Amino acid sequence: MTSRQVIKALKAAGWVIDRTTKHCILKRDGKTVPVPVHGAKDLPIGTLKSVERITGVKLT
């Protein structure tokens, strides 16, 4: 799953982009989650699991 797909899924779940640099920072309900942006490369499974744990959104 690419970072673009992850960001799209999180935005659909109500997360809002706060800022974008080498990581896209999303916020919701006082929580913050960074999503690394690495072009068209798939994100490592550990990164996806970490984002799932923080957000509660099922990605895999």
C-alpha positions, 0 to 999 in steps of 0.5 A, spaced: 500 500 500 502 506 497 502 512 502 497 516 497 493 510 498 494 510 506 492 518 506 486 517 501 483 512 506 485 516 512 481 522 509 475 518 508 475 516 515 475 523 517 483 525 518 485 532 516 492 533 513 495 538 517 502 539 513 506 535 508 513 535 508 517 528 507 511 526 512 504 527 511 501 529 518 494 528 519 490 530 525 483 528 528 480 528 535 487 531 538 491 525 535 496 526 530 499 521 525 505 521 521 505 518 514 511 517 510 511 520 503 516 515 498 513 516 491 510 510 488 513 505 493 509 501 498 510 502 505 513 497 510 508 492 513 510 495 520 509 502 518 502 500 516 501 497 523 503 503 526 498 507 523 493 502 524 494 502 531 494 510 532 488 511 527 484 505 529 483 505 521 484 498 518 489 498 512 491 491 510 
